[in-house]
Amino acid sequence: MSEVKVNKISPRTACGTVTLGDSGDTFTIPAGATITNNGTAAGFGATGAASWDTTVKTTGFTAVSGVGYFVNTTSGPISVNLPAGTAGAVVAVKDYANTFDTNNVTLVVNGSDKIGGLNINGTLSTEGLAVTLVFVDATKGWLVTDNGTQDTAPTAKYITATGGTPTTSPCGDYKIHTFTGPGTFCVSCAGNPAGSTLVDYLVIAGGGGSPSTSPSPDYNYASGGAAGGGFRESPGTASGSYSVSPLGAAPAVSLPVSVQGYTITVGGGGTAGAPGSTIGGSGNPSTFSSIVSTGGGRSGAGGSGVGTPANANGATGGSGGGGGGGFCGAAGNTPSVSPPQGQPGGDGSSGGNTAGGGGGGATVGGGNACGSPGSPTGGSGGNGATTSITGSSVVYAGGGGGGSSYTGTSAPQLPASTAGSAGTGGGAAGKLTGTANSGTINTGGGAGGTGAYCSPNNGGLGGSGIVVIRYKFQN
């Protein structure tokens, strides 16, 4: 191989052009060699350009002019000693692991050199930062000519969070946090548009409770079924193509999150009435961020001795409670939201007052009691709503069935009567006698009613609610 050694190459004529090789030729610059210019020439070797060293720096080092460095501060802070300042010197630094905010880089000036006109060290503390500095003169020293973060040319960043019981969706790209009790959804990374920024949710309130029965003539009327808790769901657009209930339709939307802790409230089921106190309690609300689901309404007791009609009618709520024998069911979706969080309760029988109405469910209202006074039938509980947000199909927020008359051998004798059936989604069936059935826990199901003309028995408990949060955490 031939070798030519010269100190200068000049064109034959003034302001002429020197051509190195022919089109397609390759010129190799040996390792360690540098190319500089006089600070005024444009183009090749222009002032302000840095050649990047792709060996990642994990400990302190002294920078060389004309070189850019990828710096990894995962293990701790790093100091970068700047070279002696000469006009046109350039140094660049890039946050390799997005950890400058946790472990900073210190730019150490050489002697009396300055950064931005001050003889002090510089600190790089922005996550993902890339910065280029050029030494201008003794007055200003090193000045920043370019800076930005990785989001300027974004790589995908995804939501990262903790809280509840986390699982992964069957497809593997979505995280699901299930809260069966109170807790905190802690977001440590809010993602970006190239990855994920929104979460889907399911917020179910506690179902309503039902009243007790009593042998007193004042209470010889069947009780209604209690209502399912309010059902609120997002459309599922943020976290995969799972099956969403009809209540996830517009104007429901997926929610943005920020880096913070979100307090999660999971509503308890309504209390069960005890003999002597008679009335049960409505369910309690569940909350996540701006979403509030209202507890299911308690059911009515029926009978003139319970402060009719205040305690004999069902109570309003996410869904409405069924009326006691001879009384009215209550409105659902109270307070009103869109899509509606629940449906109304059914009315108790008007003939003989011996059967209660069914409690409302998320998608279907409670049935009215029917039949003759001699053979009454309690109203059926309204059905809940089905969603696959957890990765499997589950029904939530069903209403309880209304109670009906006791058909035992003790007086008064009655022909066959029928208790109301349970609504799908955790609602409880009505009964003819005995302690009322309770709603299923963590479904928001309403309690069932129980029958007239029977010994004192407790009412039923409402089923507790649930909160589920789902989002994309990887691609």
C-alpha positions as CSV (number, residue, x, y, z in Angstrom):
1,M,0.0,0.0,0.0
2,S,1.4,3.4,-1.0
3,E,1.6,6.2,1.5
4,V,1.7,9.9,0.8
5,K,2.9,12.3,3.5
6,V,2.3,16.0,3.1
7,N,1.6,19.0,5.4
8,K,-0.9,20.7,3.1
9,I,-3.0,20.1,0.0
10,S,-3.9,23.2,-2.0
11,P,-5.7,23.7,-5.3
12,R,-3.7,24.5,-8.5
13,T,-5.5,27.9,-8.9
14,A,-6.7,30.5,-6.4
15,C,-10.1,29.6,-4.9
16,G,-10.0,26.3,-6.8
17,T,-11.4,23.0,-5.8
18,V,-9.5,19.9,-4.5
19,T,-11.2,16.6,-5.1
20,L,-10.3,13.6,-2.9
21,G,-10.8,10.3,-4.9
22,D,-13.6,9.4,-7.1
23,S,-17.4,8.8,-6.5
24,G,-17.9,5.7,-4.4
25,D,-14.5,5.8,-2.8
26,T,-14.2,5.4,1.0
27,F,-11.8,7.3,3.2
28,T,-11.0,5.9,6.6
29,I,-10.2,8.1,9.6
30,P,-8.1,5.9,12.1
31,A,-9.2,5.5,15.6
32,G,-8.0,8.4,17.8
33,A,-7.5,10.8,14.9
34,T,-9.5,14.0,14.9
35,I,-10.5,16.5,12.3
36,T,-10.7,20.2,13.1
37,N,-11.3,23.4,11.3
38,N,-10.4,27.0,11.9
39,G,-13.8,27.9,13.3
40,T,-15.0,29.7,10.2
41,A,-15.1,27.0,7.5
42,A,-18.5,25.6,6.7
43,G,-19.4,22.0,6.0
44,F,-17.0,19.2,6.7
45,G,-15.7,19.4,10.3
46,A,-17.9,22.4,11.1
47,T,-17.7,23.8,14.6
48,G,-20.5,22.5,16.9
49,A,-20.5,19.0,15.5
50,A,-19.7,16.0,17.7
51,S,-18.8,12.5,16.8
52,W,-20.5,10.1,19.2
53,D,-18.6,7.5,21.2
54,T,-20.9,4.5,21.5
55,T,-19.0,3.0,24.5
56,V,-21.4,3.9,27.3
57,K,-19.8,5.7,30.2
58,T,-20.7,4.4,33.7
59,T,-18.1,6.1,35.8
60,G,-16.5,9.6,35.8
61,F,-14.3,10.6,32.9
62,T,-12.6,13.5,31.1
63,A,-14.3,14.6,27.9
64,V,-12.4,15.2,24.6
65,S,-13.4,18.0,22.3
66,G,-15.4,16.9,19.3
67,V,-16.9,13.8,21.0
68,G,-20.4,13.0,22.3
69,Y,-20.9,10.6,25.2
70,F,-23.7,8.3,26.2
71,V,-23.7,8.4,30.1
72,N,-25.5,5.8,32.3
73,T,-26.1,7.0,35.8
74,T,-28.1,4.0,36.9
75,S,-25.6,3.1,39.6
76,G,-25.0,6.7,40.9
77,P,-24.1,10.3,40.0
78,I,-21.2,10.8,37.4
79,S,-18.8,13.7,36.9
80,V,-17.7,14.7,33.4
81,N,-14.6,16.9,33.3
82,L,-14.7,19.3,30.5
83,P,-11.6,19.8,28.4
84,A,-9.7,23.1,28.5
85,G,-11.7,25.7,26.7
86,T,-10.5,26.7,23.2
87,A,-12.8,28.5,20.7
88,G,-14.8,25.9,18.7
89,A,-14.4,23.0,21.2
90,V,-17.5,20.9,21.4
91,V,-18.7,18.3,23.9
92,A,-22.1,16.5,23.9
93,V,-23.7,14.3,26.6
94,K,-26.8,12.1,26.4
95,D,-28.8,10.4,29.2
96,Y,-28.4,6.7,28.2
97,A,-30.8,5.1,30.8
98,N,-33.2,8.0,31.5
99,T,-31.8,8.3,35.0
100,F,-30.3,11.9,35.1
101,D,-33.3,12.9,37.3
102,T,-32.4,10.3,39.9
103,N,-28.6,10.5,39.6
104,N,-27.3,13.7,38.1
105,V,-24.3,14.4,35.9
106,T,-22.0,17.2,37.0
107,L,-20.1,19.1,34.3
108,V,-16.8,20.1,35.9
109,V,-15.2,23.2,34.4
110,N,-11.5,23.3,33.7
111,G,-9.7,25.8,35.9
112,S,-11.1,29.3,35.3
113,D,-13.3,28.3,32.3
114,K,-16.9,29.3,32.5
115,I,-20.3,27.8,31.6
116,G,-22.7,30.4,30.4
117,G,-20.5,33.2,31.8
118,L,-20.1,31.7,35.3
119,N,-17.1,29.9,36.7
120,I,-19.2,27.2,38.3
121,N,-19.9,23.5,37.5
122,G,-23.0,22.6,35.6
123,T,-25.7,19.9,36.6
124,L,-27.7,17.8,34.2
125,S,-30.8,16.6,36.0
126,T,-33.6,16.1,33.4
127,E,-34.6,12.6,32.5
128,G,-33.7,11.6,29.0
129,L,-31.7,14.8,28.4
130,A,-29.3,15.3,25.5
131,V,-27.1,18.5,25.5
132,T,-24.4,19.9,23.2
133,L,-22.0,22.6,24.5
134,V,-19.6,24.7,22.4
135,F,-16.8,26.8,23.9
136,V,-17.1,30.3,22.4
137,D,-14.7,32.6,24.3
138,A,-13.4,33.5,27.8
139,T,-16.4,35.8,28.5
140,K,-19.1,33.2,28.2
141,G,-17.1,30.0,28.0
142,W,-19.2,26.9,27.2
143,L,-22.7,27.7,25.8
144,V,-25.5,25.2,25.1
145,T,-26.3,25.0,21.4
146,D,-28.7,22.1,21.4
147,N,-30.7,20.3,24.1
148,G,-33.8,18.2,24.3
149,T,-35.2,15.1,25.9
150,Q,-36.0,11.7,24.3
151,D,-39.7,12.7,24.0
152,T,-38.7,15.1,21.3
153,A,-38.3,12.0,19.1
154,P,-40.4,9.8,21.4
155,T,-39.9,6.2,22.2
156,A,-43.0,4.6,23.6
157,K,-43.5,5.0,27.3
158,Y,-46.3,3.1,29.1
159,I,-48.3,3.6,32.2
160,T,-46.7,2.0,35.3
161,A,-48.6,1.6,38.5
162,T,-49.2,-0.4,41.6
163,G,-52.1,-1.2,43.9
164,G,-54.8,-3.7,44.4
165,T,-54.3,-7.2,43.0
166,P,-52.4,-6.8,39.6
167,T,-52.7,-9.5,36.9
168,T,-51.9,-9.5,33.2
169,S,-54.5,-9.9,30.4
170,P,-54.6,-13.1,28.4
171,C,-52.9,-11.4,25.5
172,G,-50.1,-10.2,27.8
173,D,-49.9,-6.5,26.9
174,Y,-52.4,-5.1,29.4
175,K,-52.2,-4.8,33.2
176,I,-55.4,-5.3,35.3
177,H,-55.6,-4.0,38.9
178,T,-58.5,-5.4,41.0
179,F,-59.6,-3.8,44.2
180,T,-62.0,-5.8,46.4
181,G,-61.5,-3.3,49.3
182,P,-60.1,0.2,49.8
183,G,-56.6,1.0,48.5
184,T,-54.5,3.3,46.4
185,F,-53.8,3.1,42.7
186,C,-50.2,4.6,42.6
187,V,-49.1,5.8,39.1
188,S,-45.3,6.1,38.9
189,C,-45.2,6.7,35.1
190,A,-48.0,8.3,33.1
191,G,-46.7,7.1,29.7
192,N,-46.8,9.1,26.5
193,P,-48.9,9.1,23.3
194,A,-46.5,6.7,21.6
195,G,-47.2,4.1,24.3
196,S,-50.2,4.6,26.7
197,T,-51.7,7.5,28.6
198,L,-55.3,6.3,29.4
199,V,-56.8,3.7,31.6
200,D,-60.1,1.8,31.4
201,Y,-62.2,1.2,34.6
202,L,-65.1,-0.7,36.1
203,V,-66.5,0.9,39.3
204,I,-69.3,-1.1,41.0
205,A,-71.0,0.2,44.2
206,G,-72.3,-2.0,47.1
207,G,-75.7,-3.5,46.7
208,G,-78.7,-2.7,48.9
209,G,-79.8,-4.6,52.0
210,S,-83.3,-5.9,52.8
211,P,-85.5,-5.7,55.9
212,S,-86.4,-8.2,58.5
213,T,-89.7,-9.9,59.0
214,S,-91.9,-9.9,62.1
215,P,-94.9,-11.9,63.3
216,S,-96.6,-8.7,64.3
217,P,-99.8,-8.0,62.2
218,D,-98.1,-4.6,61.3
219,Y,-95.4,-6.5,59.5
220,N,-97.4,-9.3,57.8
221,Y,-96.4,-8.1,54.4
222,A,-93.6,-9.5,52.2
223,S,-90.5,-7.4,51.7
224,G,-89.1,-6.3,48.3
225,G,-85.7,-7.3,46.8
226,A,-82.9,-4.8,47.2
227,A,-81.1,-3.1,44.3
228,G,-77.8,-3.8,42.7
229,G,-75.0,-1.2,43.2
230,G,-74.3,1.5,40.6
231,F,-72.4,0.2,37.5
232,R,-69.9,2.5,35.8
233,E,-67.6,1.4,33.0
234,S,-65.4,2.9,30.3
235,P,-65.6,2.0,26.6
236,G,-62.5,-0.2,26.6
237,T,-60.7,1.8,23.9
238,A,-57.5,2.2,26.0
239,S,-56.7,-1.3,26.9
240,G,-57.6,-3.9,24.2
241,S,-60.6,-5.4,22.5
242,Y,-62.3,-7.1,25.5
243,S,-66.1,-7.2,25.6
244,V,-67.6,-4.2,27.3
245,S,-71.1,-3.9,28.7
246,P,-73.7,-1.6,27.1
247,L,-73.0,0.8,29.9
248,G,-69.5,1.4,28.5
249,A,-71.0,3.3,25.5
250,A,-70.6,7.0,24.8
251,P,-70.4,9.4,26.5
252,A,-68.4,7.2,28.8
253,V,-64.6,7.7,28.2
254,S,-61.3,6.2,29.2
255,L,-59.5,8.3,31.7
256,P,-56.0,10.0,31.6
257,V,-53.8,9.5,34.6
258,S,-50.9,11.5,36.0
259,V,-48.1,10.6,38.4
260,Q,-49.9,10.4,41.8
261,G,-51.8,8.1,44.1
262,Y,-55.5,7.7,43.4
263,T,-57.6,6.8,46.4
264,I,-59.9,3.8,45.7
265,T,-63.1,3.4,47.6
266,V,-65.0,0.1,47.4
267,G,-68.5,0.4,48.7
268,G,-69.7,-2.1,51.3
269,G,-73.1,-3.8,50.9
270,G,-76.2,-2.4,52.7
271,T,-77.0,-3.6,56.2
272,A,-79.5,-6.3,56.9
273,G,-82.6,-5.4,58.9
274,A,-82.9,-7.1,62.3
275,P,-86.3,-8.0,63.9
276,G,-87.6,-5.0,65.7
277,S,-85.7,-2.5,63.6
278,T,-87.0,-3.9,60.3
279,I,-85.4,-1.7,57.7
280,G,-82.2,-2.6,55.9
281,G,-79.6,-0.1,54.5
282,S,-78.7,1.0,51.1
283,G,-75.3,0.1,49.6
284,N,-72.3,2.4,49.8
285,P,-70.6,4.2,46.9
286,S,-67.4,3.1,45.1
287,T,-65.0,5.7,43.6
288,F,-62.0,6.0,41.3
289,S,-60.7,9.4,40.1
290,S,-63.7,11.3,38.8
291,I,-66.0,8.2,38.7
292,V,-68.5,7.7,41.5
293,S,-71.0,4.8,41.5
294,T,-73.9,5.1,43.9
295,G,-74.9,2.3,46.3
296,G,-78.0,0.2,45.4
297,G,-81.2,1.2,47.1
298,R,-82.5,-0.8,50.0
299,S,-85.8,-2.7,49.6
300,G,-89.2,-1.8,51.2
301,A,-90.6,-3.6,54.2
302,G,-94.3,-3.2,53.6
303,G,-96.9,-3.0,56.3
304,S,-98.5,-0.1,58.3
305,G,-96.2,-0.4,61.3
306,V,-93.0,0.6,59.6
307,G,-93.7,4.3,59.0
308,T,-95.4,3.9,55.6
309,P,-94.7,4.8,53.0
310,A,-91.2,6.0,53.8
311,N,-89.9,2.6,54.9
312,A,-92.3,0.5,52.8
313,N,-91.3,1.9,49.5
314,G,-87.9,1.0,48.0
315,A,-85.1,3.5,48.2
316,T,-83.5,5.2,45.3
317,G,-79.8,4.6,44.4
318,G,-77.5,3.3,41.6
319,S,-80.4,1.0,41.0
320,G,-83.8,1.3,42.8
321,G,-85.0,-1.0,45.6
322,G,-88.1,-3.0,45.2
323,G,-91.3,-2.0,47.1
324,G,-92.6,-4.1,50.0
325,G,-96.0,-5.7,49.6
326,G,-98.5,-3.1,48.6
327,F,-95.9,-0.4,48.0
328,C,-93.8,1.1,45.3
329,G,-90.3,0.4,43.8
330,A,-87.8,3.3,43.6
331,A,-86.0,5.0,40.8
332,G,-82.6,4.0,39.7
333,N,-79.7,6.0,38.2
334,T,-79.9,8.4,41.1
335,P,-78.1,10.8,40.9
336,S,-78.4,10.7,37.1
337,V,-75.4,9.9,34.9
338,S,-75.0,8.9,31.3
339,P,-74.9,6.1,30.4
340,P,-77.2,5.2,33.3
341,Q,-75.7,3.4,36.2
342,G,-78.8,1.3,37.0
343,Q,-82.5,0.7,36.7
344,P,-85.7,1.1,38.9
345,G,-87.1,-1.3,41.3
346,G,-90.4,-3.1,40.9
347,D,-93.7,-2.5,42.8
348,G,-95.0,-4.8,45.5
349,S,-98.4,-6.6,44.9
350,S,-101.5,-4.5,45.5
351,G,-103.8,-7.4,46.2
352,G,-103.3,-8.7,49.7
353,N,-99.9,-7.0,50.1
354,T,-98.3,-10.4,50.3
355,A,-95.4,-10.2,47.7
356,G,-92.6,-7.7,47.2
357,G,-91.2,-6.1,44.1
358,G,-87.8,-7.1,42.7
359,G,-84.7,-4.8,43.0
360,G,-83.4,-3.1,40.0
361,G,-80.2,-4.3,38.2
362,A,-77.6,-2.5,36.1
363,T,-79.4,-3.2,32.8
364,V,-82.9,-4.5,33.7
365,G,-85.4,-3.0,36.1
366,G,-86.9,-5.1,38.9
367,G,-90.1,-7.0,38.2
368,N,-93.4,-6.1,39.7
369,A,-95.0,-8.6,42.1
370,C,-98.0,-10.4,40.6
371,G,-100.6,-13.1,41.2
372,S,-103.7,-13.2,43.3
373,P,-103.8,-12.6,47.1
374,G,-104.1,-16.3,47.5
375,S,-101.1,-17.2,45.3
376,P,-98.7,-14.2,45.1
377,T,-95.4,-14.1,43.2
378,G,-92.6,-11.9,44.2
379,G,-91.0,-9.7,41.5
380,S,-87.8,-10.9,39.9
381,G,-84.6,-9.1,40.5
382,G,-83.3,-7.1,37.5
383,N,-80.3,-8.4,35.6
384,G,-76.8,-6.9,35.9
385,A,-74.3,-6.1,33.2
386,T,-71.6,-8.3,31.7
387,T,-68.0,-7.2,31.1
388,S,-64.7,-9.0,30.4
389,I,-62.5,-6.2,31.7
390,T,-60.8,-8.7,34.1
391,G,-60.0,-11.1,31.2
392,S,-63.1,-13.3,31.7
393,S,-66.8,-12.6,31.3
394,V,-68.4,-11.7,34.6
395,V,-71.9,-10.2,35.5
396,Y,-72.2,-7.5,38.1
397,A,-74.8,-5.4,39.9
398,G,-77.9,-7.7,39.8
399,G,-81.0,-7.0,41.8
400,G,-82.6,-9.2,44.5
401,G,-85.9,-11.0,44.1
402,G,-88.9,-10.0,46.1
403,G,-90.2,-12.1,48.9
404,S,-93.6,-13.7,49.0
405,S,-96.1,-15.2,51.5
406,Y,-95.3,-18.1,53.8
407,T,-97.0,-21.3,52.8
408,G,-96.5,-23.4,55.9
409,T,-99.1,-25.0,58.1
410,S,-99.4,-22.2,60.6
411,A,-102.3,-19.7,60.2
412,P,-103.3,-18.2,57.9
413,Q,-103.3,-21.0,55.4
414,L,-102.3,-19.8,51.9
415,P,-102.2,-21.6,48.6
416,A,-98.9,-21.9,46.8
417,S,-96.9,-18.7,46.5
418,T,-93.6,-18.0,44.7
419,A,-90.6,-16.0,45.7
420,G,-89.0,-13.7,43.1
421,S,-85.9,-15.0,41.2
422,A,-82.5,-13.4,41.6
423,G,-81.1,-11.0,39.0
424,T,-77.9,-12.2,37.2
425,G,-74.8,-10.5,38.6
426,G,-74.8,-11.4,42.3
427,G,-78.4,-10.6,43.2
428,A,-80.1,-12.9,45.7
429,A,-83.3,-14.8,45.3
430,G,-86.4,-13.9,47.4
431,K,-87.7,-16.3,50.0
432,L,-91.0,-17.4,51.5
433,T,-89.7,-17.6,55.1
434,G,-86.5,-17.5,57.1
435,T,-83.6,-15.1,57.0
436,A,-83.3,-13.3,53.6
437,N,-80.6,-14.2,51.2
438,S,-77.7,-11.9,50.9
439,G,-76.1,-10.5,47.7
440,T,-72.8,-11.9,46.5
441,I,-69.7,-10.1,47.8
442,N,-67.7,-8.0,45.3
443,T,-70.4,-8.1,42.7
444,G,-72.6,-5.3,44.0
445,G,-75.6,-7.7,44.1
446,G,-78.8,-6.7,46.0
447,A,-80.2,-8.8,48.9
448,G,-83.4,-10.8,48.4
449,G,-86.7,-10.2,50.2
450,T,-88.5,-12.6,52.5
451,G,-92.1,-13.6,53.1
452,A,-95.0,-12.5,55.3
453,Y,-96.7,-14.3,58.1
454,C,-93.6,-15.9,59.6
455,S,-91.4,-15.8,62.7
456,P,-88.9,-12.9,63.1
457,N,-86.0,-13.3,60.7
458,N,-83.1,-11.1,59.7
459,G,-83.0,-9.4,56.4
460,G,-80.2,-9.9,53.8
461,L,-76.9,-8.1,53.3
462,G,-76.1,-6.3,50.1
463,G,-73.0,-7.6,48.2
464,S,-69.9,-5.4,48.4
465,G,-68.7,-3.6,45.3
466,I,-65.5,-3.8,43.3
467,V,-63.1,-1.5,41.3
468,V,-61.1,-2.7,38.3
469,I,-58.5,-0.6,36.4
470,R,-56.9,-1.7,33.1
471,Y,-54.3,-0.2,30.9
472,K,-51.6,-1.0,28.3
473,F,-48.2,-1.5,29.9
474,Q,-46.2,-2.9,27.0
475,N,-46.3,-3.5,23.2
